[in-house]
Every structure is written in C-alpha cells, then in structure tokens.
Amino acid sequence: MRKLTALLVVIGLLTITDSFAQNVSLKGKVVDTTNKVNLRDAVITLLDRKDSSLVKFVRTVADGAFTMKDLLPGRYIIMVSYPGYVEMMDTLLLKTNDDIDFNQITLNTRAHILQEVIVKQTIAPIRFKGDTLIFTADSFKVKPGATVEDLLKILPGFTVNSKGEITAQGQQVQKVYVDGEEFFGDDPTMATQNLNKKDVAQIQLFDKKSDQATLTGIDDGEKQKAINIVLKDDAKKGYFGRIEGGSDFNKYYQGKATANRFTSTMKAGGYIGIDRTGRNSMTWEDMENFGGFSPVEENGQTYLMFENDSYNFFNSQGIPENLQSAFMLNKKFGRFKNSTANNYSFNRQFIAGNSYNNSQYILPDTLYYYNQFNSNRSTRSKHGFSTRNEINLDSFNTITINARAGFTKSSGSSFGTTEYLSEEKTLVNNSARSNNTDGTNNQTSADIFYKRKLNKTGTKVLTINGGYSNTINDNTGYLKNTINYYSNGLFDSSQIIDQLKLNNNTSTSYKGLISYVHPFNTKSSLNINYTLNASTSDQNIRTLEKMSTGKYDSLNTRFSNHFAFKSSSHRGGLTYTYNTKKIYLRAGLAIQDLSLKQTNLINDSSYARDFVNFFPSSNLRWKFSQSGSFSFSYSGNTQQPQLAQLQPILNNADPLNLTIGNQNLKPAFTHSFNFDLSDYKVLTGASKSVWAYLNFTENAFSSKTVVDNKGVRTTQTVNVNGNYNYYLSMGFGRKIKALDMTYRLSPRISGSRFKSFVNGSENTTHTLSLTPAVSFSKNIEKKMDVYLSYNPTFTRSNSTINRGQRTQYWIQSIYLDFSYTIMQGFQFNNNIQANYRQKLSPNDRSTNAFIWNISLEKKMSKKQDITALVSVNDLLNQQIGFNRNVSSNFISESTYDMVQRYTMFSLRWKFSKNRKQNSDEE
C-alpha cells in the first residue's frame, strides 16, 4: 500500500512538473481603430474547440491590455468582445512554451486580428433564440444601396422570386414585420423592397402562430412562416424615405414615393406607387380576398380556383396597370407601454392579356385533346384597414383588441374559344364564350383578448377571448356561349347559352375561448382550455335565361339554388409543456363535438350530421449548440368541406366543364409530421440544414369526373383515403477561403400520391420531383457582388388509369445576379435567368427563354443620395409566360402575355435626417 501511494505521488509530481513546463501565455491590447482609443473592460474568452466549453476569460485593464497565463497546449477558440463593437473570433493552436503577443487587437464594425492571422469579419453568424433563427445582417455583404430584399436573396435557405415572393426553408413567407410590428399592412414587399439593408441589425425567421395561440398558449394549428426585420438603433430616429420614377417615354412607366418618421415610441409612414411594368403586383393575401380565391392541392402541386365567385376573372398574367397607396401609424404610450398599430391601404389594378392552353385528358379507354384561347380584361380596387391595440391596465391585466376590414370592387370581361379533339385528332366540339362580370367583396373581423397573470412571475395565466367575422360577396355575371358538337368529325348539333348569373354569399362566425395555464414548476406547465365556435352561411345562386323580350327573367332551376349552412362546435383540450434552455417538449390533445346542418331553402329540406373529432399534437425541440437545433412535431387537424363543395347544384360557368356539389361529404382529417435540423459553424462559415414534412389525409377531398361522348366534363368533390404528400429539403454551405467565395448545395425532393375517379374508374397518380440545386456567391466590398445558382428539376408522373404512359421531363434554371462598380459613382448591374424546358413531345414548340436585365446607375450628388439609372428589361426579348401542370388525369401547358423588352430612364432620391450617414451604402 505504501509503495502504491508513493508511486501515485511521483506520477502526480511528474504530471504537475510537465504541465508547468508546457504552460502557455497570451497577451495583447484591445484598441478602437476608428477613434484610436484603448478599450477598457473588453472581454477576452478562450473556449475549448472540441465542445466550446469555457477554459478561461479575462478583462482588459485601463490601457486596454490583457494577459492570460497558465494555459495548456491545444486547439482553442478565442473571442474578443466589447459593447457596441463586432466580436472578433478566431481559432488558435497553442504549442509547448508558446508565449503569444497579439500586440493590438482592433475592434470596429468589422473586426481584425493583427499579427500572424488577420480575420475579416465576413463570416455570417447565425444563431437560435428559442424557435427563432437569427441572422446578423452586417455579416452578409451585398452591393451598395441594397435593400432588405437583396439581403434575403443571399441568406442560407432563402429564395426570392421576380415578384418579390419569399421562400424560407421550403415554405412561402406570408408575413414580414419591422421591429415586431406590421409595416404597411399585409404586403411583405413593402418592407423588403423599401427598407435599406444598411439599417438592419437582424433578420429573424420564425413560425408565426395565430393571435389566439400566442396569447393563450393553445396551439390551434395555424402557422405562417414570418420574418421580423430588427432595425439598428440609429435607424429608429428621425425620418427617411425615397422618391423615384422612370419611363421609356412610350407605354411603360413606374414611380413611387415613401416617407417614414421613426422615434423610440412611434413609427409613421406613407407610400404611393404607380406602375405599368408588373413590379408592383398584388400579394397572395390580396388575391385570396379577391372573390373567394382558394388553393386546392392535387398531386402535391398547387392549383388556384375561385370557389365563391366563378365570374371573377382576375389573374396576374398580362400587362398590368397598378396604383397603390398605404399609410401606417404605430405608437407606444403610457406608463405600462400600451401600443397601437394601424394600417390603411388602397390598391387599384387593371390587367389585360391573352393566354393559350393546350391540355391532354387521359381517360380509362381513350384520351382527349383540349385547346383554349382567352382574352381577359379585369379591374379591381380594394380599401383595407387593420388595427391592433394592446392596453396594459396594470402589470397583471392586459386587453388586446384587433380589428380588420376590407372592401373590394371588381369587374371583368373575357372572350375565349375552345376545341375538343378525340384521340385521333377529330373534332368533338368547339365553342366561343364571352363573360362580363361585376362584384363586391366586403370583409370585417374583430377579436378581443383579456389576459390576467395570477401570480407575480406571470407563469399562471387566465385568458378569455371573443371573436367575430363577417364576409359578404355579391357578384353579377353575363354568360354567353355558343357550342357546336360533332360526330365523327361532322357537325351534329349546337347549343346557345345566354344567361344572367346572380351570386350572393354571406357568412358570419362567432367564437369564444377560455384558457388557464397552471405551472408545476419553472420548467413545466399545463394548459386547460375550452372553445365554442358557431357559424352560419347563406349562398343564393340564381341563373336567369334571356327571353324573347330581351329580358333575363326566366329562372333556370337546374343551375339555381338557395342554400344555408350552420355549424357549431364545443372543444376542450389539455396541453403539457416542458421547457429548458436545451429541451422544449409540448404534448396535447383536444376533443371536439361538431354539429353541421345544411338546409335547401327552395324545397325546405335539411340534412344534419354530428362528428366527434380528435386533435392530437406534439412538439420536441433540442438545442444541441448555440447555433444548432433539432425539432420534430406532429399535429392532427380537421378540414370542413366548403359550401360550394356541398351545395348540390350544377355550376356552368364553363358549360363544357360543369361542377356539382356533394352534400354527403365528410370532414377530412390530416396527419402532419415535421422534421427540422439546422446547424451553423461560426468559425468556418459552414451551415447545414434538413427540413422535411409528411402529410397524409383520411377522407381527403378529391374529384370524381365524368366525360361524356360530347367532351363535356362533370366534376364532383368526393372523399377518398390514401392521399399523401411529402417534401425534403437539405442545405449544405461553406466558405471557400482560397477564393473568398461561399457555395451552397440545396437538394430538394417532393412527391405525392393522389387518388381520384375518372369515368367510374379509380385513378391513382404518383408524382416525384427532384431538384439538386447549387449556388455560389462572392463579394468584393465596394467593388463587386456575384450570386450564381443552378436549379435543375426532374419531374415524373404516372397514373393507374393509363399504366402505359409515364410523363417525365427536365426543367433547368440558371440565375445570375452580378453588380460591378466600374469607377467612382458608376455601377453596372446584370440579372440573368435562363430557363430550359424539355419538350413533352417532338412536335411541341420550344418554350426556352434567356431573360437578361441590365442597368447602369450613377450617384449624382456629394451625399450620393441621388441616383440616375438607365435599365433594359428583357434585353433579348425572350420573356414568355409559361406554366406546366401534370395532374391526376391531364397534362396541361399554358402560355400567356407578359411585359417584354423596354428601356427605362429613372431617377431616385433617398433622403434621411438625424440618422448616421454612410456614403458607401447610400
């Protein structure tokens, strides 16, 4: 025992001696290069490179100097930080007997480490805060004068298309906030295209829950991808804006003016814009509010269908004329930081254009060819208002009041021709159709929330909510159609339609909710909630035939109906939450008792049904590092059939494509699984992400289609089982130090299984889409900015209705955005998008396009706040509108008018006061 003790003592002494022999020290001085002053109390932190654990930290003394002693050899991370300065970060390899003197470590907005290694802070820091992914804006370099939209284009996982629509992690961004508040209402581009990148501190990406879920803690399944733009402190003071205008002195023009005044407690702004180039287009939400626009999923692709108003022919194709204006006022007031946020907007849009469609309909025993031409004219104007008010009565009681209103007026006219051909290309029918429509859509809604904290920590909470919404649609349309039918290619008969369509639809809903959150401890809690919902809808569709008197006064009962729909539900639920710094777990279950009643007001018949629905949900998030996290979630949700799907009435808006309701529809239930993994290495700039979802639906809404021997299609919504869709997106990015360039691999895969019925036969369609995308970006500060991406997409579709035919094709897209500062004040910009589309048959015409936009701009004033531009849109005049849809039993290709080549001369003036000026940026 004594020998063993002596041996251990000797080993310990040798180890200690060896450790002292290998001791390493660091020293240096931290200095502000801009003001040439020493930085006292700057923090120097040393981390173990293996697991980022803290090894040691010290602070600088009065002269900015520091010393760090008694360090062991190894690989480390060193960080130098000081309030108001950008952190310096680098890796160190310490060897035996090293005594490293950094001399001066300089900090400013772009940190440098001088001596053996110079690290320029262009590596993008990305970190997580809860469920929010945060990008530090100054770490991403873009061209001078760039907007927030330019910044988003180079962020990992983001894409921005030519319309300004943003996609993040494979999902479309629906909301953009500025400092947590709405910015000019619901249009995301108002913030992204009008705020300057240099004024932004952070871009925050998160899943926005509904107001109900945010205030009550009850997950109602309503989520939207959202962005919050956090401004720098100096950008929140004073006023700023821009005025710009341009024209080709022929038929194209655009102009807009914005003015904003920000203080610490107030944000106010105004915007007005006119445009004939298509740059200021309507938002998705505007389109949804324009006549009951709703998405329908088929085979994993999105199709757009007007449900409530079949006679509203607005679409974004063609040559537009836009007038937009918006005003906002957000203010905080009172000792308890009460707030109000108010937005008003007006939009008037006129669109004219032509479109051509060629489709192939696949039936169990044959196929049809369908060719269509349409010429459309539409006008739409909308007034919108929203307000959100939060009143803190004291530190325990809060009242939140939200209200929204929209008033839309629309009119349109269209003329079109169609022809149906048999498999042998013989004529089955042809038609000539015209429509003239007028409509209004008025929407109002309001919510009030009362929230009371029942303890000092605010973890025990009672919430009461009441809500109301109302929608009124009134539409009038004149339908004129002449249809000729053929037998064996020879004329057989004709049908002449001359009808007046009157469609009046009113819906009202009420809701009430009470929620209580009980904490078990600082980490876990239980939410108990009850919700009551009630809604009524009334749809009156009348079709009047034109008589010999010239008046429309004969009711066509086949295409007319008056239907009422009532629903009420009681829902109770429990949700358990466990939350720590690294682990977040939520699991819940809600049960709903749902009652539905449909009444035919013409024959006074009714149909009532009752359902019991279950809503399970769970969410697990693990934050395994400062900038890395893993999450998994599941939710089950019920979808109720729409009134237009239930109402047993033929809709002959297109007499060759009839629809009929199905009052026996059951609610659909969708199981949704989501998976998300992301990580970012600050030192190397390496990023990786995996995002995936899987949805499968019980009693999914599908279609039953019958095509008769005259080519007339009749479609009805039915329930099916076995439908699913999935999506997988991966991202891998890294900086190539030798070339000072960043690359990113973004492979994506999506697919679906969709079941339907065609002429009595069950048809199951499988689709698969693969996109192995890659992108490169490079920035030479104040000189050059390059972004290049290649997106090849392979699509394959096959259906059981015709096993011998498989549709597959490639679409290859190349995108290049290049800007170069030629000389002082001159900047040359190139934007190129090349689309190469594989033909489905040798006889198809080419739809390839090489779109090249160029511009030259010159800063005109000493402050560089006035810019003159000359730009050419579509230099090679190859812009074409093209869509290809592959569905359960048809293949469709459409071309349509778009704005093509023009040369525009423009002036832009940016102004600001009481804010830091940066001539390099502005």
Secondary structure, DSSP 8 states (H G I E B T S, - for coil): -HHHHHHHHHHHHHHHHHHHHT-EEEEEEEEETTTTEE-TT-EEEEEETTT--EEEEEE--TTSEEEEEEE-SEEEEEEEE-TTS--EEEEEEE-TT-EEEEEEEEESSS-EE-SS----S-S--EEEETTEEEEEGGGS---TT-BHHHHHHHSTTEEE-TT--EEETTEEEEEEEETTEESSTT-THHHHTTSBGGGEEEEEEEEEE-HHHHHH----S-EEEEEEEEE-GGGGSEEEEEEEEEE-SSS-EEEEEEEEEE-SSEEEEEEEEEESSSSS---HHHHHHTTTEEEEEETTEEEEEESS-TT----S-SEEEEEEEEEEEEEEETTTTEEEEEEEEEEEEEEEEEEEEEEEEE-SS-EEEEEEEEEEEEEEEEEEEEEEEEEESSSSEEEEEEEEEEEEEEEEEEEEEEEEE-TTS-EEEEEEEEEEEEEEEEEEEEEEEEEEE-STTS-SEEEEEEEEEEEEEEEEEEEEEEEEEEETTEEEEEEEEEEEEEEEEEEEEEEEEEEEEEESSSSEEEEEEEEEEEEEEEEEEEEEEE-TTS-EEEE-GGG-EEEEEEEEEEEEEEEEEEE-SSEEEEEEEEEEEEEEEEEETTTTEEEEEEEEEEEEEEEEEEEEETTEEEEEEEEEEEE---HHHHS--EEEEETTEEEE--TT---EEEEEEEEEEEEEETTTTEEEEEEEEEEEEETEEEEEEEE-TT--EEEEEEEES-EEEEEEEEEEEEEETTTTEEEEEEEEEEEEEEEEEETTEEEEEEEEEEEEEEEEEEEETTTEEEEEEEEEEEEEEEEGGGTT-EEEEEEEEEEEEEEEEEETTEEEEEEEEEEEE--SSTTS----EEEEEEEEEEE-STTS-EEEEEEEESTT----EEEEEE-SSEEEEEEE-----EEEEEEEEEEEESS---TTT-
